[in-house]
Amino acid sequence: MASSAPTDWQVGLVGYGEVGRILAEDLRRQRAAVRAYDTKLDLGQGAALRDHAAVHGVRLAATHAELAAGADLIVSAVTASQAVPVAQACAPAVKKGAWFLDFNSASPGAKQRAAALIDAAGGRYVEGAVMTSVPPYRIKVPLLLGGPQAAALAPHLAALGFAPKVASEKLGVASATKMCRSVMIKGLEAMVIESFTAARAYGVEDAVLASLAETFPGIDWEKQGAYFFQRVIEHGRRRAEEVREVAETVREAGLTPWSASGTAERQAWIADLADAGVFGARGTAGFARSADWRTEADRILATKPSPEPEDSQQ
């Protein structure tokens, strides 16, 4: 069973992307022992991950099983579609009584399937719902917990530097909160990109922004637009996967996810353009860092011929 002193725990991070690396850095500042695993290590893409691990004193595991076998707390922070496969890969090796914190943006149904795998193996599954972007808050990002074990894990997470809040003892409530919020937040990202880029094409962006400022005076639309463009260009692939889980959440409620499905397509479309180099070389200092969203909108518009007007009806 996991030690009662969190600072003595071995923390295993599954997923060593942006979120995983931020958590690793902050956990190491708490002097927690951290081991990480990422499938990129198996694909010859792990040089940067190995460099980061060496700098911050993070040990790397060779497999899910190796990571799970030594961990008192496993944090799964991967793409949404991998939430259940990660639980499946870790379950056979999870220690009895070890905690499994599912940090992923997955539907309530996916969280319930993952929980069944971990709990059946003797682990203690807790769903986590990250309620805003991680980088500004780092490990202190608002985190809703759910499930029968959530209240027991919360103080241990707080001791490690997290900012947890128990949403419900019922599994799926925390995730539903996150997913329903994402219908709005991720949808707003997609709508801003679509609206602003189309407005730029017609030369009416200043008028559109002025109207938005009048209707929603509390939002700096220039700044918000630049931020949305940056985040979607950089993380559109991950966002598209998340919004597909959002659509599944809506579907699980018995509704057709028209809005969420459209958002996922727009986010994935931007990700395709980013992978094609439309916004510059991924990984360089200037990638997705323009302070003016118009720069990125112009790049998007340059990838398509201008629409021709329809023939006038006689």
DRENKETI-621162 format. One record per residue (C-alpha): chain; x, y, z; residue number from 0. Coordinates in Angstrom, 3 decimals. Layout:
<chain: A&xx: X&yy: Y&zz: Z&resi: NUM>
...
END
This chain:
<chain: A&xx: 0.000&yy: 0.000&zz: 0.000&resi: 0>
<chain: A&xx: 1.191&yy: 3.534&zz: -0.762&resi: 1>
<chain: A&xx: 3.049&yy: 5.324&zz: 2.017&resi: 2>
<chain: A&xx: 1.048&yy: 7.792&zz: 4.132&resi: 3>
<chain: A&xx: 3.727&yy: 10.465&zz: 3.608&resi: 4>
<chain: A&xx: 3.358&yy: 11.919&zz: 0.086&resi: 5>
<chain: A&xx: 6.838&yy: 13.436&zz: 0.095&resi: 6>
<chain: A&xx: 8.216&yy: 9.890&zz: 0.337&resi: 7>
<chain: A&xx: 6.157&yy: 8.635&zz: -2.564&resi: 8>
<chain: A&xx: 7.464&yy: 7.491&zz: -5.898&resi: 9>
<chain: A&xx: 5.378&yy: 9.442&zz: -8.414&resi: 10>
<chain: A&xx: 4.999&yy: 7.930&zz: -11.856&resi: 11>
<chain: A&xx: 4.068&yy: 10.222&zz: -14.742&resi: 12>
<chain: A&xx: 2.593&yy: 8.571&zz: -17.824&resi: 13>
<chain: A&xx: 2.921&yy: 11.184&zz: -20.532&resi: 14>
<chain: A&xx: 5.961&yy: 13.455&zz: -20.622&resi: 15>
<chain: A&xx: 4.629&yy: 16.170&zz: -22.898&resi: 16>
<chain: A&xx: 4.058&yy: 19.780&zz: -21.905&resi: 17>
<chain: A&xx: 1.833&yy: 18.939&zz: -18.928&resi: 18>
<chain: A&xx: 3.946&yy: 16.001&zz: -17.774&resi: 19>
<chain: A&xx: 7.138&yy: 18.032&zz: -17.837&resi: 20>
<chain: A&xx: 5.535&yy: 20.895&zz: -15.881&resi: 21>
<chain: A&xx: 4.300&yy: 18.456&zz: -13.227&resi: 22>
<chain: A&xx: 7.704&yy: 16.775&zz: -13.088&resi: 23>
<chain: A&xx: 9.487&yy: 20.082&zz: -12.531&resi: 24>
<chain: A&xx: 7.130&yy: 21.170&zz: -9.753&resi: 25>
<chain: A&xx: 7.122&yy: 17.769&zz: -8.063&resi: 26>
<chain: A&xx: 10.907&yy: 17.731&zz: -8.075&resi: 27>
<chain: A&xx: 10.859&yy: 21.142&zz: -6.379&resi: 28>
<chain: A&xx: 8.908&yy: 19.378&zz: -3.626&resi: 29>
<chain: A&xx: 11.732&yy: 16.809&zz: -3.593&resi: 30>
<chain: A&xx: 9.361&yy: 14.047&zz: -4.694&resi: 31>
<chain: A&xx: 10.916&yy: 11.098&zz: -6.506&resi: 32>
<chain: A&xx: 9.595&yy: 11.140&zz: -10.076&resi: 33>
<chain: A&xx: 9.727&yy: 8.557&zz: -12.835&resi: 34>
<chain: A&xx: 8.197&yy: 9.155&zz: -16.256&resi: 35>
<chain: A&xx: 7.228&yy: 7.164&zz: -19.309&resi: 36>
<chain: A&xx: 6.141&yy: 8.352&zz: -22.741&resi: 37>
<chain: A&xx: 5.572&yy: 6.330&zz: -25.895&resi: 38>
<chain: A&xx: 7.776&yy: 8.825&zz: -27.762&resi: 39>
<chain: A&xx: 10.697&yy: 7.197&zz: -25.989&resi: 40>
<chain: A&xx: 9.920&yy: 4.043&zz: -27.990&resi: 41>
<chain: A&xx: 9.665&yy: 5.889&zz: -31.297&resi: 42>
<chain: A&xx: 13.109&yy: 7.460&zz: -31.437&resi: 43>
<chain: A&xx: 11.646&yy: 10.894&zz: -30.607&resi: 44>
<chain: A&xx: 12.798&yy: 11.093&zz: -27.022&resi: 45>
<chain: A&xx: 16.029&yy: 13.125&zz: -27.152&resi: 46>
<chain: A&xx: 14.405&yy: 16.274&zz: -25.759&resi: 47>
<chain: A&xx: 12.577&yy: 14.219&zz: -23.118&resi: 48>
<chain: A&xx: 15.796&yy: 12.570&zz: -22.003&resi: 49>
<chain: A&xx: 17.536&yy: 15.936&zz: -21.807&resi: 50>
<chain: A&xx: 14.710&yy: 17.364&zz: -19.708&resi: 51>
<chain: A&xx: 14.715&yy: 14.344&zz: -17.407&resi: 52>
<chain: A&xx: 18.472&yy: 14.576&zz: -16.893&resi: 53>
<chain: A&xx: 18.297&yy: 18.278&zz: -16.001&resi: 54>
<chain: A&xx: 15.469&yy: 17.831&zz: -13.492&resi: 55>
<chain: A&xx: 16.421&yy: 14.534&zz: -11.908&resi: 56>
<chain: A&xx: 13.542&yy: 12.532&zz: -13.367&resi: 57>
<chain: A&xx: 14.114&yy: 8.843&zz: -14.012&resi: 58>
<chain: A&xx: 12.671&yy: 7.402&zz: -17.184&resi: 59>
<chain: A&xx: 10.899&yy: 4.042&zz: -17.326&resi: 60>
<chain: A&xx: 11.096&yy: 1.716&zz: -20.305&resi: 61>
<chain: A&xx: 7.449&yy: 0.588&zz: -20.186&resi: 62>
<chain: A&xx: 4.106&yy: 1.327&zz: -18.581&resi: 63>
<chain: A&xx: 4.546&yy: -1.748&zz: -16.424&resi: 64>
<chain: A&xx: 7.971&yy: -0.693&zz: -15.150&resi: 65>
<chain: A&xx: 6.614&yy: 2.699&zz: -14.170&resi: 66>
<chain: A&xx: 3.498&yy: 1.283&zz: -12.505&resi: 67>
<chain: A&xx: 5.366&yy: -1.376&zz: -10.540&resi: 68>
<chain: A&xx: 7.357&yy: 1.192&zz: -8.563&resi: 69>
<chain: A&xx: 4.815&yy: 3.993&zz: -8.180&resi: 70>
<chain: A&xx: 2.818&yy: 4.980&zz: -5.118&resi: 71>
<chain: A&xx: 0.985&yy: 7.553&zz: -7.238&resi: 72>
<chain: A&xx: 0.528&yy: 7.232&zz: -10.999&resi: 73>
<chain: A&xx: -0.532&yy: 10.374&zz: -12.853&resi: 74>
<chain: A&xx: -1.852&yy: 9.685&zz: -16.343&resi: 75>
<chain: A&xx: -1.436&yy: 12.846&zz: -18.446&resi: 76>
<chain: A&xx: -1.715&yy: 11.727&zz: -22.059&resi: 77>
<chain: A&xx: -3.952&yy: 12.573&zz: -25.004&resi: 78>
<chain: A&xx: -7.659&yy: 11.996&zz: -24.435&resi: 79>
<chain: A&xx: -7.895&yy: 8.940&zz: -26.666&resi: 80>
<chain: A&xx: -5.209&yy: 7.166&zz: -24.642&resi: 81>
<chain: A&xx: -6.845&yy: 7.451&zz: -21.209&resi: 82>
<chain: A&xx: -8.299&yy: 3.930&zz: -21.210&resi: 83>
<chain: A&xx: -5.326&yy: 2.263&zz: -23.000&resi: 84>
<chain: A&xx: -2.941&yy: 3.724&zz: -20.391&resi: 85>
<chain: A&xx: -5.048&yy: 2.350&zz: -17.548&resi: 86>
<chain: A&xx: -5.113&yy: -0.996&zz: -19.325&resi: 87>
<chain: A&xx: -1.327&yy: -0.973&zz: -19.762&resi: 88>
<chain: A&xx: -0.625&yy: 0.000&zz: -16.136&resi: 89>
<chain: A&xx: -3.215&yy: -2.196&zz: -14.406&resi: 90>
<chain: A&xx: -1.356&yy: -5.553&zz: -14.475&resi: 91>
<chain: A&xx: 1.655&yy: -4.041&zz: -12.660&resi: 92>
<chain: A&xx: -0.011&yy: -1.528&zz: -10.343&resi: 93>
<chain: A&xx: 0.887&yy: -1.954&zz: -6.669&resi: 94>
<chain: A&xx: -1.893&yy: -2.867&zz: -4.259&resi: 95>
<chain: A&xx: -3.285&yy: 0.315&zz: -2.799&resi: 96>
<chain: A&xx: -1.369&yy: 2.593&zz: -5.161&resi: 97>
<chain: A&xx: -3.173&yy: 5.690&zz: -6.359&resi: 98>
<chain: A&xx: -3.996&yy: 6.303&zz: -10.019&resi: 99>
<chain: A&xx: -4.854&yy: 9.922&zz: -10.837&resi: 100>
<chain: A&xx: -6.420&yy: 10.197&zz: -14.283&resi: 101>
<chain: A&xx: -5.488&yy: 13.721&zz: -15.408&resi: 102>
<chain: A&xx: -6.915&yy: 13.248&zz: -18.883&resi: 103>
<chain: A&xx: -9.703&yy: 15.152&zz: -20.625&resi: 104>
<chain: A&xx: -11.869&yy: 12.113&zz: -21.281&resi: 105>
<chain: A&xx: -15.607&yy: 11.489&zz: -21.135&resi: 106>
<chain: A&xx: -17.288&yy: 10.172&zz: -17.973&resi: 107>
<chain: A&xx: -17.757&yy: 6.821&zz: -19.711&resi: 108>
<chain: A&xx: -14.049&yy: 6.590&zz: -20.526&resi: 109>
<chain: A&xx: -13.134&yy: 7.451&zz: -16.932&resi: 110>
<chain: A&xx: -15.470&yy: 4.750&zz: -15.654&resi: 111>
<chain: A&xx: -13.882&yy: 2.153&zz: -17.951&resi: 112>
<chain: A&xx: -10.399&yy: 3.176&zz: -16.827&resi: 113>
<chain: A&xx: -11.447&yy: 3.044&zz: -13.169&resi: 114>
<chain: A&xx: -12.775&yy: -0.493&zz: -13.542&resi: 115>
<chain: A&xx: -9.392&yy: -1.647&zz: -14.849&resi: 116>
<chain: A&xx: -7.348&yy: -0.032&zz: -12.075&resi: 117>
<chain: A&xx: -9.688&yy: -0.934&zz: -9.222&resi: 118>
<chain: A&xx: -9.913&yy: -4.559&zz: -10.356&resi: 119>
<chain: A&xx: -6.109&yy: -4.751&zz: -10.167&resi: 120>
<chain: A&xx: -6.049&yy: -3.484&zz: -6.574&resi: 121>
<chain: A&xx: -5.208&yy: 0.145&zz: -7.290&resi: 122>
<chain: A&xx: -7.183&yy: 3.194&zz: -6.203&resi: 123>
<chain: A&xx: -8.509&yy: 5.190&zz: -9.133&resi: 124>
<chain: A&xx: -9.375&yy: 8.896&zz: -8.860&resi: 125>
<chain: A&xx: -10.562&yy: 10.959&zz: -11.782&resi: 126>
<chain: A&xx: -9.106&yy: 14.400&zz: -12.212&resi: 127>
<chain: A&xx: -10.595&yy: 17.231&zz: -14.264&resi: 128>
<chain: A&xx: -8.200&yy: 20.064&zz: -15.070&resi: 129>
<chain: A&xx: -10.377&yy: 23.149&zz: -15.246&resi: 130>
<chain: A&xx: -8.167&yy: 25.547&zz: -17.217&resi: 131>
<chain: A&xx: -4.900&yy: 25.720&zz: -19.129&resi: 132>
<chain: A&xx: -2.011&yy: 24.217&zz: -17.136&resi: 133>
<chain: A&xx: 0.974&yy: 26.470&zz: -18.050&resi: 134>
<chain: A&xx: -0.131&yy: 29.666&zz: -16.258&resi: 135>
<chain: A&xx: -0.908&yy: 27.786&zz: -13.027&resi: 136>
<chain: A&xx: 1.495&yy: 24.868&zz: -13.353&resi: 137>
<chain: A&xx: 0.886&yy: 22.249&zz: -10.622&resi: 138>
<chain: A&xx: -1.546&yy: 24.660&zz: -8.916&resi: 139>
<chain: A&xx: -4.005&yy: 24.431&zz: -11.821&resi: 140>
<chain: A&xx: -7.577&yy: 24.083&zz: -10.499&resi: 141>
<chain: A&xx: -8.204&yy: 20.342&zz: -10.307&resi: 142>
<chain: A&xx: -11.563&yy: 18.697&zz: -9.645&resi: 143>
<chain: A&xx: -11.414&yy: 15.171&zz: -8.203&resi: 144>
<chain: A&xx: -14.079&yy: 12.520&zz: -8.462&resi: 145>
<chain: A&xx: -14.817&yy: 8.981&zz: -7.344&resi: 146>
<chain: A&xx: -15.097&yy: 7.071&zz: -4.065&resi: 147>
<chain: A&xx: -11.373&yy: 7.569&zz: -3.294&resi: 148>
<chain: A&xx: -11.211&yy: 11.258&zz: -4.185&resi: 149>
<chain: A&xx: -11.573&yy: 12.652&zz: -0.649&resi: 150>
<chain: A&xx: -8.836&yy: 10.343&zz: 0.643&resi: 151>
<chain: A&xx: -6.359&yy: 11.373&zz: -2.058&resi: 152>
<chain: A&xx: -7.029&yy: 15.130&zz: -1.943&resi: 153>
<chain: A&xx: -4.867&yy: 16.016&zz: 1.103&resi: 154>
<chain: A&xx: -1.967&yy: 13.943&zz: -0.243&resi: 155>
<chain: A&xx: -2.125&yy: 15.811&zz: -3.545&resi: 156>
<chain: A&xx: -2.227&yy: 19.138&zz: -1.695&resi: 157>
<chain: A&xx: 0.920&yy: 18.119&zz: 0.188&resi: 158>
<chain: A&xx: 2.624&yy: 17.520&zz: -3.164&resi: 159>
<chain: A&xx: 1.703&yy: 20.995&zz: -4.370&resi: 160>
<chain: A&xx: -1.505&yy: 20.337&zz: -6.330&resi: 161>
<chain: A&xx: -4.678&yy: 22.416&zz: -5.878&resi: 162>
<chain: A&xx: -7.372&yy: 19.727&zz: -5.634&resi: 163>
<chain: A&xx: -11.055&yy: 20.114&zz: -4.888&resi: 164>
<chain: A&xx: -13.368&yy: 17.134&zz: -4.472&resi: 165>
<chain: A&xx: -16.311&yy: 17.408&zz: -6.856&resi: 166>
<chain: A&xx: -18.192&yy: 14.217&zz: -6.032&resi: 167>
<chain: A&xx: -17.868&yy: 10.706&zz: -4.715&resi: 168>
<chain: A&xx: -19.650&yy: 9.624&zz: -7.870&resi: 169>
<chain: A&xx: -17.274&yy: 8.787&zz: -10.680&resi: 170>
<chain: A&xx: -17.895&yy: 10.859&zz: -13.800&resi: 171>
<chain: A&xx: -19.182&yy: 14.074&zz: -12.208&resi: 172>
<chain: A&xx: -15.807&yy: 15.853&zz: -12.295&resi: 173>
<chain: A&xx: -15.233&yy: 14.836&zz: -15.904&resi: 174>
<chain: A&xx: -18.733&yy: 15.888&zz: -16.931&resi: 175>
<chain: A&xx: -18.059&yy: 19.319&zz: -15.419&resi: 176>
<chain: A&xx: -14.848&yy: 19.649&zz: -17.415&resi: 177>
<chain: A&xx: -16.327&yy: 18.318&zz: -20.647&resi: 178>
<chain: A&xx: -19.442&yy: 20.501&zz: -20.563&resi: 179>
<chain: A&xx: -17.251&yy: 23.531&zz: -19.902&resi: 180>
<chain: A&xx: -15.096&yy: 22.564&zz: -22.870&resi: 181>
<chain: A&xx: -18.103&yy: 22.686&zz: -25.195&resi: 182>
<chain: A&xx: -17.943&yy: 26.424&zz: -24.529&resi: 183>
<chain: A&xx: -14.217&yy: 27.069&zz: -24.109&resi: 184>
<chain: A&xx: -12.874&yy: 24.963&zz: -26.972&resi: 185>
<chain: A&xx: -15.858&yy: 25.993&zz: -29.057&resi: 186>
<chain: A&xx: -15.026&yy: 29.657&zz: -28.457&resi: 187>
<chain: A&xx: -11.479&yy: 29.037&zz: -29.644&resi: 188>
<chain: A&xx: -12.746&yy: 27.499&zz: -32.868&resi: 189>
<chain: A&xx: -15.329&yy: 30.221&zz: -33.388&resi: 190>
<chain: A&xx: -12.792&yy: 33.006&zz: -32.875&resi: 191>
<chain: A&xx: -10.428&yy: 31.466&zz: -35.418&resi: 192>
<chain: A&xx: -13.231&yy: 30.977&zz: -37.927&resi: 193>
<chain: A&xx: -14.834&yy: 34.381&zz: -37.348&resi: 194>
<chain: A&xx: -11.619&yy: 36.410&zz: -37.245&resi: 195>
<chain: A&xx: -10.058&yy: 34.690&zz: -40.247&resi: 196>
<chain: A&xx: -13.208&yy: 35.117&zz: -42.342&resi: 197>
<chain: A&xx: -13.467&yy: 38.743&zz: -41.221&resi: 198>
<chain: A&xx: -9.850&yy: 39.269&zz: -42.262&resi: 199>
<chain: A&xx: -10.621&yy: 37.818&zz: -45.690&resi: 200>
<chain: A&xx: -13.457&yy: 40.323&zz: -46.171&resi: 201>
<chain: A&xx: -11.506&yy: 43.224&zz: -44.662&resi: 202>
<chain: A&xx: -14.063&yy: 43.784&zz: -41.894&resi: 203>
<chain: A&xx: -12.049&yy: 42.604&zz: -38.881&resi: 204>
<chain: A&xx: -11.895&yy: 46.040&zz: -37.218&resi: 205>
<chain: A&xx: -15.649&yy: 46.452&zz: -37.422&resi: 206>
<chain: A&xx: -16.242&yy: 42.927&zz: -36.096&resi: 207>
<chain: A&xx: -13.882&yy: 43.444&zz: -33.145&resi: 208>
<chain: A&xx: -15.463&yy: 46.802&zz: -32.347&resi: 209>
<chain: A&xx: -18.886&yy: 45.182&zz: -32.276&resi: 210>
<chain: A&xx: -17.654&yy: 42.356&zz: -30.051&resi: 211>
<chain: A&xx: -16.072&yy: 44.882&zz: -27.669&resi: 212>
<chain: A&xx: -19.389&yy: 46.703&zz: -27.425&resi: 213>
<chain: A&xx: -21.308&yy: 43.490&zz: -26.735&resi: 214>
<chain: A&xx: -18.705&yy: 41.934&zz: -24.408&resi: 215>
<chain: A&xx: -16.777&yy: 44.903&zz: -22.960&resi: 216>
<chain: A&xx: -14.972&yy: 42.774&zz: -20.385&resi: 217>
<chain: A&xx: -12.926&yy: 40.922&zz: -23.011&resi: 218>
<chain: A&xx: -9.855&yy: 42.274&zz: -24.789&resi: 219>
<chain: A&xx: -10.642&yy: 40.643&zz: -28.133&resi: 220>
<chain: A&xx: -7.303&yy: 41.500&zz: -29.725&resi: 221>
<chain: A&xx: -5.379&yy: 39.866&zz: -26.901&resi: 222>
<chain: A&xx: -7.818&yy: 36.973&zz: -26.571&resi: 223>
<chain: A&xx: -7.729&yy: 36.350&zz: -30.304&resi: 224>
<chain: A&xx: -3.935&yy: 36.174&zz: -30.348&resi: 225>
<chain: A&xx: -3.970&yy: 33.779&zz: -27.402&resi: 226>
<chain: A&xx: -6.564&yy: 31.478&zz: -28.994&resi: 227>
<chain: A&xx: -4.680&yy: 31.366&zz: -32.279&resi: 228>
<chain: A&xx: -1.435&yy: 30.570&zz: -30.431&resi: 229>
<chain: A&xx: -2.888&yy: 27.772&zz: -28.320&resi: 230>
<chain: A&xx: -4.808&yy: 26.074&zz: -31.113&resi: 231>
<chain: A&xx: -1.892&yy: 26.247&zz: -33.552&resi: 232>
<chain: A&xx: 0.433&yy: 24.761&zz: -30.966&resi: 233>
<chain: A&xx: -1.934&yy: 22.235&zz: -29.390&resi: 234>
<chain: A&xx: -4.700&yy: 21.731&zz: -31.945&resi: 235>
<chain: A&xx: -4.123&yy: 17.998&zz: -32.263&resi: 236>
<chain: A&xx: -4.485&yy: 17.409&zz: -28.548&resi: 237>
<chain: A&xx: -7.437&yy: 19.782&zz: -28.389&resi: 238>
<chain: A&xx: -9.176&yy: 17.977&zz: -31.252&resi: 239>
<chain: A&xx: -8.852&yy: 14.680&zz: -29.395&resi: 240>
<chain: A&xx: -10.214&yy: 16.276&zz: -26.250&resi: 241>
<chain: A&xx: -13.197&yy: 17.767&zz: -28.070&resi: 242>
<chain: A&xx: -13.986&yy: 14.395&zz: -29.607&resi: 243>
<chain: A&xx: -14.253&yy: 13.198&zz: -25.993&resi: 244>
<chain: A&xx: -16.418&yy: 16.245&zz: -25.319&resi: 245>
<chain: A&xx: -18.661&yy: 15.154&zz: -28.189&resi: 246>
<chain: A&xx: -18.816&yy: 11.668&zz: -26.701&resi: 247>
<chain: A&xx: -19.821&yy: 13.183&zz: -23.353&resi: 248>
<chain: A&xx: -22.668&yy: 15.058&zz: -25.054&resi: 249>
<chain: A&xx: -23.629&yy: 11.856&zz: -26.880&resi: 250>
<chain: A&xx: -23.634&yy: 9.919&zz: -23.580&resi: 251>
<chain: A&xx: -26.186&yy: 12.472&zz: -22.327&resi: 252>
<chain: A&xx: -28.465&yy: 11.585&zz: -25.241&resi: 253>
<chain: A&xx: -27.814&yy: 14.692&zz: -27.371&resi: 254>
<chain: A&xx: -26.339&yy: 14.970&zz: -30.843&resi: 255>
<chain: A&xx: -23.021&yy: 16.871&zz: -30.438&resi: 256>
<chain: A&xx: -23.285&yy: 19.190&zz: -33.433&resi: 257>
<chain: A&xx: -21.294&yy: 22.024&zz: -31.856&resi: 258>
<chain: A&xx: -18.604&yy: 19.851&zz: -30.295&resi: 259>
<chain: A&xx: -18.129&yy: 17.830&zz: -33.472&resi: 260>
<chain: A&xx: -17.647&yy: 20.989&zz: -35.522&resi: 261>
<chain: A&xx: -15.178&yy: 22.333&zz: -32.988&resi: 262>
<chain: A&xx: -13.143&yy: 19.132&zz: -33.166&resi: 263>
<chain: A&xx: -12.973&yy: 19.399&zz: -36.967&resi: 264>
<chain: A&xx: -11.815&yy: 23.023&zz: -36.855&resi: 265>
<chain: A&xx: -9.157&yy: 22.261&zz: -34.237&resi: 266>
<chain: A&xx: -7.909&yy: 19.259&zz: -36.225&resi: 267>
<chain: A&xx: -7.833&yy: 21.356&zz: -39.416&resi: 268>
<chain: A&xx: -5.569&yy: 23.925&zz: -37.743&resi: 269>
<chain: A&xx: -3.378&yy: 21.089&zz: -36.464&resi: 270>
<chain: A&xx: -3.019&yy: 19.777&zz: -40.027&resi: 271>
<chain: A&xx: -1.930&yy: 23.224&zz: -41.209&resi: 272>
<chain: A&xx: 0.570&yy: 23.471&zz: -38.360&resi: 273>
<chain: A&xx: 2.028&yy: 20.071&zz: -39.214&resi: 274>
<chain: A&xx: 2.363&yy: 21.233&zz: -42.824&resi: 275>
<chain: A&xx: 4.512&yy: 24.177&zz: -41.706&resi: 276>
<chain: A&xx: 1.999&yy: 26.922&zz: -42.497&resi: 277>
<chain: A&xx: 2.815&yy: 28.723&zz: -39.238&resi: 278>
<chain: A&xx: 6.560&yy: 28.166&zz: -39.345&resi: 279>
<chain: A&xx: 8.738&yy: 25.383&zz: -38.035&resi: 280>
<chain: A&xx: 7.267&yy: 23.654&zz: -35.000&resi: 281>
<chain: A&xx: 9.612&yy: 23.844&zz: -32.029&resi: 282>
<chain: A&xx: 11.259&yy: 27.121&zz: -33.047&resi: 283>
<chain: A&xx: 11.018&yy: 30.300&zz: -31.006&resi: 284>
<chain: A&xx: 8.630&yy: 32.036&zz: -33.391&resi: 285>
<chain: A&xx: 6.188&yy: 29.180&zz: -33.844&resi: 286>
<chain: A&xx: 2.649&yy: 30.159&zz: -32.739&resi: 287>
<chain: A&xx: 3.962&yy: 33.203&zz: -30.886&resi: 288>
<chain: A&xx: 2.667&yy: 36.105&zz: -32.959&resi: 289>
<chain: A&xx: 1.260&yy: 38.912&zz: -30.826&resi: 290>
<chain: A&xx: -1.113&yy: 39.778&zz: -33.675&resi: 291>
<chain: A&xx: -3.616&yy: 37.123&zz: -34.708&resi: 292>
<chain: A&xx: -3.772&yy: 38.717&zz: -38.174&resi: 293>
<chain: A&xx: -0.359&yy: 37.253&zz: -38.992&resi: 294>
<chain: A&xx: -1.673&yy: 33.741&zz: -38.494&resi: 295>
<chain: A&xx: -5.003&yy: 34.466&zz: -40.166&resi: 296>
<chain: A&xx: -3.144&yy: 35.679&zz: -43.261&resi: 297>
<chain: A&xx: -1.116&yy: 32.475&zz: -43.296&resi: 298>
<chain: A&xx: -4.325&yy: 30.457&zz: -43.140&resi: 299>
<chain: A&xx: -5.889&yy: 32.460&zz: -45.957&resi: 300>
<chain: A&xx: -2.776&yy: 32.058&zz: -48.094&resi: 301>
<chain: A&xx: -3.266&yy: 28.284&zz: -48.105&resi: 302>
<chain: A&xx: -6.549&yy: 28.534&zz: -49.994&resi: 303>
<chain: A&xx: -7.503&yy: 30.386&zz: -53.196&resi: 304>
<chain: A&xx: -9.861&yy: 33.298&zz: -52.655&resi: 305>
<chain: A&xx: -13.487&yy: 32.207&zz: -53.098&resi: 306>
<chain: A&xx: -14.965&yy: 33.245&zz: -56.392&resi: 307>
<chain: A&xx: -18.340&yy: 35.012&zz: -56.305&resi: 308>
<chain: A&xx: -21.317&yy: 32.999&zz: -57.424&resi: 309>
<chain: A&xx: -22.810&yy: 33.828&zz: -60.793&resi: 310>
<chain: A&xx: -25.422&yy: 36.522&zz: -60.526&resi: 311>
<chain: A&xx: -28.925&yy: 35.252&zz: -60.934&resi: 312>
<chain: A&xx: -30.820&yy: 36.766&zz: -63.854&resi: 313>
END
